[in-house]
Each structure stands twice: as structure tokens, then as C-alpha cells.
Amino acid sequence: MNRVLTHTDPVCSRCNPSFRMALVLLISLILLSLGFAGADEDCVYAAVGTTKVIDHDYPGLELFEQSFHLRWTHDSTIVYDSKKDAANKYQTTKNGSLLLENLQLDNAGTYQATIYDSLGNHMKSTVTRLCLLAHVSKPRLTHTCDGTSVTLRCDVVNPGVVIIVWQHNGNTLPGQTDATLTITKATLKPEDSYACTASIKASEEKSDDVYPECTVAVSKPRLTHTCTDASVTLRCDVENPVNVNVTWSRNSNTLPGQTDATLTITKATLKPEDSYACTASIKASEEKSDDVYPECTDDDSSAVLLFGMELWLMVLILAGGGGLLLTLIIITLVCVCRSRRQHKRRLEEEEEMRLAPLTHPTR
């Protein structure tokens, strides 16, 4: 059984006025929030500047032609009356739905359609609450490169309660609803396009397609050359050689078809006045090496190698080693001869000492 609290109720008698006031405010806020929530759910959304048709939810009304009386009101103000053309602020469609063109914020509110028959009897009433939202702006898509990843950012001028959806090559990426999208450079391809779509309840806009690129300035090439018996090989070294295009030039004239990191020319075509250079380029920048005048001396080309070293150097090393070895052998022989001589002398002295009593008897 429900209990009704009155001023004489013992429970309420223990409540002070401040508590009762707080309780009333709390209940009022709850009811107010529920009311706003319900109003939001009942809203029909449209964007400012667009056209909206509000239906009266009475199918087949156009079949009655002039045998009915239709009246539309906006916040209790008559905006259309089929019996009074002078009172019509808006137009209707063939079936009597209200046509609102170029919507503005003051068009928001409650619209009611009331339908009467030819005798003036009420047939049906329909209430629609129209809520207007500012048209979502076209997103601007930018990207930044950092280390091994690329971050794309979808910027919207009016970002309040905007839903973001990302597309990769025209296909929606599931689960990607943040304002930023991070991808790894390893998965990034030159032909990949990305876009984002910003939407609200009343409108949506898509950004332009973006093909993100991450490039760094190419370093200046370093040109070196090596000589062989009949040719000269020039090498173009670049610190960051990934996706670098190399072109060669001789006497400032580009050599067609030469795009490798090395260039080989014959000594027969090499002239002292010929200069060579290489140019390294990427999509964002290019750098040219210093001019080089390759020279190959006869000594350099006809040098005889032994065990990977020039012959004269090896002869010098072997001669020095042989001399050292001969010196060690001589010292060893001298030491052996002296040792044998000393050993022989010691044996002779011992023999003399042993024969001495025999040759010189005691008296």
C-alpha cells in the first residue's frame, strides 16, 4: 500500500525545510532532463539552408482533392490553410505535406497538420518537431610524418557532435572514428588515397582525396672512381639511397640511359679534360655532386700484386724477414759453437786433474 506524506506524517515531520527544497529541485531536474531527452528523440533534423518536407502521415489524402480542409501551424501560428490562400506562408506538395525551402534557424519548432472533412469534422492531427542544425563544413585533410608512421588529421570548422568516418581507396575503414588516423610507413603506397567524411544528424561532407607522401631532402652525392686495366668505374654514393633516381652527366651534358649508381667507361675514351658528375633526385628535391676529372696512371694500372699487396712491398717484407731469420740462425750457431768449445775445455781440465797424481807422485 502506497504511503502519502503529509505535514502530519511522522517521517515528513522529521524533514527540515532545506531537505524538502533540495528534494523538490532534484525531482524537477530529473523530470526536466527526461522531458528534454524525449524532445530530442522526437526531433526531425534538418540542416540550415536545405529543403525539408514535413509529412502529415495521412496516406492517400490527395485522392480527396477539394473535399477536405487542411491546416498547418508552426508553433500555433497558421502557416497554411487550404481554404484561405491569403494566409499561406508556405507551399505544400500534391499530397498536402508541408514544403519548407531554404531552412533558417527560425524555422525550427513544432509543426501541426490538422485535417477536416468537407463537413468540418476532425479527421486527423499530426505533430512534428523540427530541429535545425548548422550544415557541417567540408573537412580539411592534412598529414604529418614522424619516424616510422604517418598521421592523418580530419579538421572540421564546426566539430561539435560530428561523426568521423575514414576511407582508404574509397573503402570505409571499420572502427576508425577518431579525428586522426595513424598508419605505418611500411604499409603506405604511392597509389593509396585517404579521405574522411564528417557527418551530423542533418548533413555530411567528404574531404578531398589525399595521397600522403613522406620524403626528406636528398643528400649531396659523393663521386669516386677506381681504375682497372682497361676501364674506369665511377660510383655515386648517396646517404639516403631509398627511391633515389640517379642521372649521369659528362661535361655538363646528360648521358641518356645511365641511371645506375655506377658508371663504367673505357680508358680509350677517357680524356684529361673530361668532367663527370652525378645527380641524385627524389620527388621533393635533387642534389648534384662535384665535378670529377678521373685520372688513371700507368703505375696504378700495371701494378703487380702478390698476396693482395704490391710486389715491391712484399719483396721488402720478405727480405727484411729473411735477414732477421739469417741473423737469428748465425747467433744460434755462434752460441752452439761456444757452448761446445767450453764443454770440451771443461772435459780436458777434468782429465788433467784426474791424471795429475799419477804423473806427480807424492814424496
RAWO-V383160 format. One record per residue. RES is the residue in one letter. PSI is psi in degrees with one decimal (999 if undefined). Layout:
# RAWO-V383160
res = [RES | RES]
psi = [PSI | PSI]
This chain:
# RAWO-V383160
res = [M | N | R | V | L | T | H | T | D | P | V | C | S | R | C | N | P | S | F | R | M | A | L | V | L | L | I | S | L | I | L | L | S | L | G | F | A | G | A | D | E | D | C | V | Y | A | A | V | G | T | T | K | V | I | D | H | D | Y | P | G | L | E | L | F | E | Q | S | F | H | L | R | W | T | H | D | S | T | I | V | Y | D | S | K | K | D | A | A | N | K | Y | Q | T | T | K | N | G | S | L | L | L | E | N | L | Q | L | D | N | A | G | T | Y | Q | A | T | I | Y | D | S | L | G | N | H | M | K | S | T | V | T | R | L | C | L | L | A | H | V | S | K | P | R | L | T | H | T | C | D | G | T | S | V | T | L | R | C | D | V | V | N | P | G | V | V | I | I | V | W | Q | H | N | G | N | T | L | P | G | Q | T | D | A | T | L | T | I | T | K | A | T | L | K | P | E | D | S | Y | A | C | T | A | S | I | K | A | S | E | E | K | S | D | D | V | Y | P | E | C | T | V | A | V | S | K | P | R | L | T | H | T | C | T | D | A | S | V | T | L | R | C | D | V | E | N | P | V | N | V | N | V | T | W | S | R | N | S | N | T | L | P | G | Q | T | D | A | T | L | T | I | T | K | A | T | L | K | P | E | D | S | Y | A | C | T | A | S | I | K | A | S | E | E | K | S | D | D | V | Y | P | E | C | T | D | D | D | S | S | A | V | L | L | F | G | M | E | L | W | L | M | V | L | I | L | A | G | G | G | G | L | L | L | T | L | I | I | I | T | L | V | C | V | C | R | S | R | R | Q | H | K | R | R | L | E | E | E | E | E | M | R | L | A | P | L | T | H | P | T | R]
psi = [129.8 | 146.2 | 128.9 | 126.1 | 130.9 | 178.2 | -22.8 | -4.1 | 133.1 | -30.3 | -47.4 | -25.9 | -24.1 | -8.0 | 126.8 | 163.6 | -35.4 | -41.1 | -43.9 | -39.3 | -42.6 | -38.2 | -41.5 | -42.8 | -40.4 | -45.5 | -37.8 | -42.4 | -39.8 | -46.8 | -37.5 | -43.3 | -38.0 | -38.0 | -44.6 | -38.6 | -42.9 | -38.5 | -38.2 | -40.5 | -33.3 | -5.3 | 142.4 | 119.0 | 145.1 | 156.6 | 147.7 | 135.5 | -5.7 | 179.5 | 137.8 | 135.6 | 122.5 | 119.9 | 147.8 | -4.1 | 39.7 | 86.7 | 143.1 | 13.4 | -29.3 | -16.7 | -20.5 | -15.3 | -116.3 | 6.1 | 12.6 | 165.8 | 116.9 | 132.6 | 131.3 | 138.3 | 147.8 | 110.3 | 49.8 | 1.8 | 127.9 | 123.7 | -12.5 | 135.7 | 118.9 | -17.9 | -10.4 | 93.4 | -31.3 | -23.9 | 0.3 | 116.4 | -30.5 | 168.5 | 165.2 | 163.4 | -178.9 | -31.9 | 8.6 | 1.6 | 145.5 | 131.1 | 115.6 | 118.1 | 148.5 | 62.0 | 139.7 | 170.0 | -30.3 | -4.6 | -10.5 | 151.4 | -163.3 | 125.2 | 131.7 | 129.9 | 126.5 | 127.5 | 129.5 | 153.7 | -175.6 | -18.8 | 0.6 | 9.7 | 138.2 | 126.2 | -46.8 | 149.0 | 136.6 | 130.8 | 128.9 | 129.8 | 119.8 | 123.8 | 130.8 | 139.8 | 147.8 | 140.8 | 130.9 | 137.5 | 160.6 | 125.5 | 151.9 | 120.5 | 123.9 | 164.8 | 150.6 | 146.3 | 135.9 | 110.2 | -113.3 | 7.8 | 162.9 | 130.3 | 122.3 | 139.7 | 130.9 | 105.1 | 129.1 | 135.8 | -43.1 | 80.8 | 5.7 | 124.6 | 51.3 | 134.1 | 127.9 | 133.5 | 136.5 | 144.2 | 141.7 | 114.4 | 39.1 | -4.4 | 133.5 | 134.8 | 113.1 | 140.7 | -1.6 | 97.9 | 7.2 | 166.5 | -11.5 | 150.4 | 125.6 | 129.1 | 157.8 | 148.1 | -27.3 | -30.2 | -4.9 | 129.3 | 148.8 | -30.4 | -1.0 | 130.8 | 144.7 | 147.8 | 159.9 | 147.8 | 126.0 | 130.0 | 148.7 | -171.4 | -19.9 | -19.6 | 167.0 | 151.9 | 145.2 | 141.8 | 169.0 | 152.5 | 139.5 | 136.1 | 91.5 | 136.9 | 141.2 | 106.0 | 153.3 | 157.6 | 133.6 | 143.6 | 161.5 | 127.5 | 153.3 | 122.0 | 123.6 | 164.1 | 151.3 | 147.9 | 139.7 | -169.2 | -44.4 | -1.7 | 168.4 | 131.1 | 121.7 | 140.1 | 131.2 | 108.0 | 128.9 | 137.5 | -39.3 | 81.0 | 6.1 | 126.8 | 38.9 | 131.9 | 132.5 | 130.9 | 149.6 | 148.7 | 145.0 | 124.2 | 41.2 | 8.2 | 128.8 | 135.7 | 112.0 | 141.3 | -1.4 | 97.8 | 6.8 | 167.5 | -11.4 | 151.8 | 126.9 | 129.3 | 154.4 | 151.0 | -25.6 | -30.7 | -5.5 | 128.7 | 148.2 | -31.9 | -3.2 | 130.6 | 144.3 | 148.7 | 157.9 | 149.4 | 126.3 | 131.6 | 149.0 | -172.8 | -26.7 | -25.2 | 170.1 | 153.0 | 145.2 | 142.5 | 169.8 | 152.0 | 139.5 | 136.1 | 90.6 | 135.7 | 140.5 | 113.3 | 159.4 | -37.7 | -40.0 | -37.8 | -27.0 | 13.0 | 133.0 | 130.3 | 145.3 | 119.3 | 38.2 | 2.6 | 157.8 | 148.2 | -44.6 | -34.7 | -39.5 | -39.4 | -41.8 | -43.0 | -43.6 | -38.8 | -43.0 | -42.5 | -39.7 | -40.4 | -41.5 | -41.0 | -41.0 | -40.8 | -42.1 | -37.6 | -43.8 | -45.4 | -40.7 | -43.8 | -42.6 | -44.9 | -38.8 | -43.3 | -45.3 | -39.1 | -40.2 | -39.6 | -42.7 | -39.4 | -39.2 | -40.4 | -38.4 | -35.9 | -40.4 | -41.1 | -39.3 | -38.0 | -40.1 | -41.1 | -33.9 | -31.0 | -11.8 | -45.0 | -27.7 | -39.0 | -20.6 | 81.3 | 152.5 | 153.3 | 999]
